[in-house]
């Protein structure tokens, strides 16, 4: 059995994830990488080839043909469809291998993941598992991601899940790898998580805004919420008010870690998922409107999603006419 591994999508998240794969996979095996940006692939080779061979592929098809396990991390469902289902250059065009394992780490809609999985299975091209991640760019680089996997049984009861577990542990923490159920349930969990986190950011921004305008010191307000029932991971790690958390994007010029357009995408996935089962997504509809404004404004589009703080406080003029995210 080949030990070679493929990685498709060497972007903000994929770069760090693939780097950890290259560090931890057998040094004699080859990591085959593909991205529409050849520059990203070359930067990856320059940084990680000291850990073992890295080969730049010309297509997703080539990655699949040369690898026994393929990991993908792309922005949206349409990109995932192109990676897997393109009849000329996609995974499905490669010579079939029913034991080949595909780990879809992207946050995409459940229907697309199910369709890809079913088509891959029907073509006997391999085994497709949705394995979306949480932890951000820093977690990807540090190998500290959480994984939510669409498999019904865990690694002690299912040989496929054991393969999944062993691979994702190169990129994440073993204690934060979850087996959620049938195909697509990993994504249901991820979409729900992002829905909570992004809506939480909006609520935090509004609460901090009215608290500060009533005369409460921003640090005091933060500490009171953190010590009470309003505490959350978002509050402590991605605070929207500049100067509250030193390492947060807001305290560093709203430096990009997660763009407003990605918040729009992820909340929209939550809205769609809710409506599919007759749940009215009132919080999501309010949040997506705010992030859409940030995504469309040239002053905020290239900044971190926590820049909604400036929208809520009507302080966008403080950014000036052009922003580059630096």
C-alpha positions as CSV (number, residue, x, y, z in Angstrom):
1,X,0.0,0.0,0.0
2,X,1.4,3.4,-1.0
3,X,2.2,5.8,1.9
4,X,2.0,8.8,-0.4
5,X,-0.6,11.5,0.6
6,X,-2.2,14.2,-1.4
7,X,-3.3,17.7,-0.2
8,X,-5.5,19.9,-2.3
9,X,-5.9,23.6,-1.3
10,X,-2.7,25.3,0.0
11,X,-4.5,28.4,1.2
12,X,-4.6,30.2,4.6
13,X,-5.7,27.0,6.4
14,X,-4.4,24.4,4.1
15,X,-0.8,25.6,4.2
16,X,-0.4,25.0,7.9
17,X,-2.4,21.8,7.8
18,X,-0.4,20.4,4.9
19,X,2.8,21.5,6.7
20,X,1.9,19.3,9.7
21,X,1.1,16.4,7.5
22,X,4.5,16.7,5.8
23,X,6.3,16.9,9.2
24,X,4.5,13.8,10.6
25,X,4.0,11.5,7.7
26,X,6.8,8.9,6.9
27,X,9.8,10.9,5.7
28,X,10.3,8.5,2.8
29,X,6.7,9.0,1.4
30,X,5.8,11.8,-1.0
31,X,3.3,14.6,-0.3
32,X,1.6,15.6,-3.5
33,X,0.1,19.1,-3.4
34,X,-2.2,21.0,-5.7
35,X,-3.6,24.5,-5.6
36,X,-4.7,26.9,-8.3
37,X,-1.9,29.2,-7.0
38,X,1.4,27.7,-8.2
39,X,3.2,30.3,-6.1
40,X,1.5,28.9,-2.9
41,X,2.6,25.5,-3.9
42,X,6.2,26.6,-4.5
43,X,6.3,28.5,-1.1
44,X,5.1,25.2,0.5
45,X,7.9,23.2,-1.2
46,X,10.5,25.8,-0.1
47,X,9.3,25.7,3.5
48,X,8.6,22.0,4.0
49,X,10.6,19.8,1.6
50,X,13.3,19.4,4.3
51,X,10.9,17.1,6.0
52,X,10.5,14.8,3.0
53,X,9.7,14.9,-0.7
54,X,7.0,17.3,-1.9
55,X,5.6,17.1,-5.4
56,X,3.5,19.8,-7.1
57,X,0.7,18.2,-9.1
58,X,-1.1,19.8,-12.1
59,X,-4.6,18.8,-11.1
60,X,-6.8,17.1,-8.5
61,X,-6.9,14.1,-10.7
62,X,-3.1,13.7,-10.6
63,X,-3.1,14.1,-6.8
64,X,-5.7,11.3,-6.5
65,X,-3.8,9.0,-8.9
66,X,-0.6,9.3,-6.9
67,X,-2.0,9.1,-3.4
68,X,-3.7,6.6,-1.1
69,X,-5.1,9.3,1.1
70,X,-6.2,12.8,-0.2
71,X,-7.0,15.8,2.0
72,X,-8.8,18.8,0.7
73,X,-9.4,22.3,2.1
74,X,-11.1,24.7,-0.3
75,X,-13.3,27.8,0.3
76,X,-16.7,26.8,-0.9
77,X,-19.0,24.0,-2.2
78,X,-18.5,25.0,-5.8
79,X,-14.7,24.6,-5.4
80,X,-15.2,21.2,-3.7
81,X,-17.4,20.1,-6.7
82,X,-14.6,21.1,-9.1
83,X,-12.0,19.2,-7.1
84,X,-13.9,16.0,-6.9
85,X,-16.4,15.9,-9.7
86,X,-14.8,17.6,-12.7
87,X,-14.8,14.9,-15.4
88,X,-11.5,15.9,-16.9
89,X,-9.3,17.2,-14.0
90,X,-11.2,16.2,-10.9
91,X,-10.7,13.3,-8.5
92,X,-13.4,11.3,-10.2
93,X,-11.5,11.3,-13.4
94,X,-8.6,9.4,-11.8
95,X,-8.2,5.6,-12.0
96,X,-10.5,4.2,-9.3
97,X,-9.3,2.8,-6.0
98,X,-12.1,1.7,-3.6
99,X,-9.6,1.9,-0.7
100,X,-8.5,5.5,-1.4
101,X,-9.5,7.8,1.4
102,X,-10.7,11.4,0.8
103,X,-10.9,13.7,3.8
104,X,-12.9,16.8,3.0
105,X,-11.9,19.4,5.6
106,X,-13.7,22.4,3.9
107,X,-16.7,24.0,5.4
108,X,-19.3,23.5,2.7
109,X,-23.0,22.8,2.5
110,X,-24.2,19.4,3.6
111,X,-26.0,18.6,0.3
112,X,-22.9,19.2,-1.7
113,X,-20.8,16.9,0.6
114,X,-23.4,14.2,0.4
115,X,-23.6,14.4,-3.4
116,X,-19.8,14.3,-3.8
117,X,-19.7,11.3,-1.4
118,X,-22.3,9.4,-3.2
119,X,-20.8,10.0,-6.6
120,X,-17.3,9.0,-5.5
121,X,-18.7,5.8,-4.0
122,X,-20.8,5.0,-7.2
123,X,-17.7,5.5,-9.3
124,X,-15.7,3.2,-7.0
125,X,-13.2,6.1,-6.7
126,X,-12.7,5.8,-3.0
127,X,-14.2,6.6,0.4
128,X,-15.2,10.2,1.0
129,X,-15.6,11.5,4.6
130,X,-16.5,15.0,5.6
131,X,-14.0,16.1,8.3
132,X,-14.4,19.9,8.8
133,X,-12.1,21.6,11.2
134,X,-12.2,24.4,13.8
135,X,-9.3,26.3,15.2
136,X,-8.4,29.0,12.7
137,X,-5.2,29.7,10.9
138,X,-3.2,29.7,14.1
139,X,-4.6,26.3,15.1
140,X,-3.8,24.9,11.6
141,X,-0.2,26.0,11.8
142,X,0.2,24.7,15.3
143,X,-1.5,21.4,14.6
144,X,-4.2,22.1,17.2
145,X,-7.4,21.8,15.2
146,X,-10.6,20.1,16.2
147,X,-12.1,17.7,13.7
148,X,-15.8,16.8,13.2
149,X,-16.0,13.6,11.2
150,X,-19.0,12.2,9.3
151,X,-18.5,8.6,10.2
152,X,-21.0,6.6,12.4
153,X,-18.4,4.7,14.4
154,X,-15.2,5.6,16.1
155,X,-11.6,4.4,15.4
156,X,-11.9,1.4,17.8
157,X,-14.9,0.0,15.9
158,X,-14.3,0.9,12.3
159,X,-11.0,0.4,10.2
160,X,-11.9,3.4,8.0
161,X,-12.4,5.6,11.1
162,X,-9.1,4.4,12.4
163,X,-7.4,5.6,9.2
164,X,-9.3,8.9,9.4
165,X,-8.3,9.3,13.1
166,X,-4.6,8.6,12.5
167,X,-4.4,11.1,9.7
168,X,-6.3,14.0,11.3
169,X,-4.3,13.6,14.5
170,X,-1.3,14.9,12.5
171,X,-3.2,18.1,12.1
172,X,-5.2,18.3,15.3
173,X,-5.6,17.2,18.9
174,X,-6.7,13.6,19.5
175,X,-9.0,14.6,22.3
176,X,-10.8,16.9,19.9
177,X,-11.6,14.5,17.1
178,X,-15.3,13.7,17.0
179,X,-17.1,11.0,15.0
180,X,-20.6,12.5,14.5
181,X,-22.7,10.0,12.5
182,X,-23.4,9.4,8.8
183,X,-22.0,11.3,5.8
184,X,-22.6,15.0,6.3
185,X,-23.0,15.0,10.1
186,X,-19.5,16.3,10.5
187,X,-20.5,19.4,8.5
188,X,-23.8,19.8,10.4
189,X,-21.7,20.1,13.6
190,X,-19.2,22.5,12.0
191,X,-21.9,24.7,10.6
192,X,-23.7,24.8,13.9
193,X,-20.4,25.8,15.7
194,X,-19.7,28.6,13.3
195,X,-23.2,29.9,13.5
196,X,-22.9,30.1,17.3
197,X,-19.4,31.7,17.1
198,X,-20.2,34.3,14.5
199,X,-23.6,35.3,16.0
200,X,-21.8,35.5,19.4
201,X,-19.3,38.0,17.9
202,X,-22.2,40.2,16.9
203,X,-24.0,40.0,20.2
204,X,-20.7,40.7,22.0
205,X,-20.0,43.8,19.9
206,X,-23.5,45.2,20.6
207,X,-23.2,44.5,24.4
208,X,-19.7,46.1,24.6
209,X,-20.9,49.1,22.6
210,X,-23.9,50.0,24.8
211,X,-21.9,49.2,28.0
212,X,-19.1,51.6,27.0
213,X,-21.5,54.3,25.9
214,X,-23.1,54.1,29.3
215,X,-19.7,55.0,30.8
216,X,-18.3,51.5,31.8
217,X,-14.6,51.0,31.3
218,X,-14.0,48.5,28.4
219,X,-11.7,46.3,30.5
220,X,-14.0,46.3,33.5
221,X,-16.9,45.4,31.2
222,X,-14.9,42.5,29.7
223,X,-13.9,41.2,33.1
224,X,-17.5,41.2,34.4
225,X,-18.8,39.3,31.4
226,X,-15.9,36.9,31.4
227,X,-16.6,36.1,35.1
228,X,-20.3,35.7,34.5
229,X,-22.7,33.7,32.3
230,X,-21.9,35.7,29.2
231,X,-18.4,34.2,29.1
232,X,-17.4,32.5,25.8
233,X,-14.4,31.4,23.8
234,X,-15.1,34.3,21.4
235,X,-15.1,36.8,24.2
236,X,-11.7,35.6,25.5
237,X,-9.9,35.0,22.2
238,X,-11.5,37.2,19.4
239,X,-12.7,40.2,21.3
240,X,-14.0,42.9,19.0
241,X,-12.9,45.9,21.1
242,X,-9.4,47.1,20.4
243,X,-7.1,47.0,23.4
244,X,-9.0,44.4,25.5
245,X,-7.2,41.2,24.4
246,X,-3.7,42.1,23.2
247,X,-3.4,39.2,20.6
248,X,-6.9,39.6,19.1
249,X,-7.3,40.9,15.6
250,X,-9.1,44.0,16.8
251,X,-6.0,45.0,18.9
252,X,-3.8,44.7,15.9
253,X,-5.6,46.9,13.4
254,X,-8.2,44.2,12.7
255,X,-5.6,42.2,10.9
256,X,-7.2,39.5,8.8
257,X,-7.7,36.0,10.3
258,X,-11.3,35.4,9.1
259,X,-12.7,37.7,6.5
260,X,-16.3,39.2,6.6
261,X,-17.1,37.3,3.4
262,X,-16.3,34.0,5.1
263,X,-18.6,35.0,8.0
264,X,-21.4,35.7,5.4
265,X,-20.7,32.3,3.8
266,X,-20.8,30.4,7.1
267,X,-23.8,32.1,8.6
268,X,-25.6,31.6,5.4
269,X,-24.8,27.8,5.6
270,X,-26.4,27.9,9.1
271,X,-29.5,29.8,7.8
272,X,-29.9,27.2,5.0
273,X,-29.4,24.3,7.4
274,X,-32.0,25.7,9.8
275,X,-34.6,26.4,7.1
276,X,-34.2,22.9,5.7
277,X,-35.6,21.5,8.9
278,X,-38.2,24.3,9.5
279,X,-36.2,26.3,12.1
280,X,-36.4,30.0,11.7
281,X,-32.9,31.4,12.0
282,X,-33.6,34.8,13.5
283,X,-30.1,35.4,14.9
284,X,-28.4,34.3,11.7
285,X,-30.5,36.6,9.6
286,X,-29.6,39.6,11.7
287,X,-25.9,38.7,11.8
288,X,-25.5,38.0,8.1
289,X,-26.9,41.5,7.2
290,X,-24.2,43.1,9.3
291,X,-21.4,40.9,7.9
292,X,-22.6,41.5,4.4
293,X,-22.1,45.3,4.9
294,X,-18.5,44.6,6.1
295,X,-17.9,42.3,3.2
296,X,-19.1,44.9,0.6
297,X,-17.3,47.9,2.1
298,X,-13.8,48.4,0.6
299,X,-12.6,49.7,3.9
300,X,-13.4,46.5,5.8
301,X,-13.6,43.7,3.2
302,X,-9.9,42.8,3.6
303,X,-9.9,43.0,7.4
304,X,-10.9,40.6,10.1
305,X,-14.6,39.9,10.7
306,X,-14.4,41.5,14.1
307,X,-14.3,44.8,12.3
308,X,-18.1,44.7,12.7
309,X,-17.3,46.6,15.9
310,X,-16.6,49.7,13.8
311,X,-19.8,49.2,11.9
312,X,-21.9,49.0,15.0
313,X,-20.3,52.1,16.5
314,X,-20.4,54.0,13.2
315,X,-16.6,54.5,13.3
316,X,-15.6,53.4,9.8
317,X,-14.3,56.8,9.0
318,X,-11.4,56.1,11.4
319,X,-10.1,53.6,8.9
320,X,-9.6,56.1,6.1
321,X,-10.5,55.6,2.4
322,X,-8.4,52.5,1.7
323,X,-7.4,49.5,3.9
324,X,-5.0,46.7,2.9
325,X,-5.3,44.6,6.0
326,X,-1.8,45.2,7.2
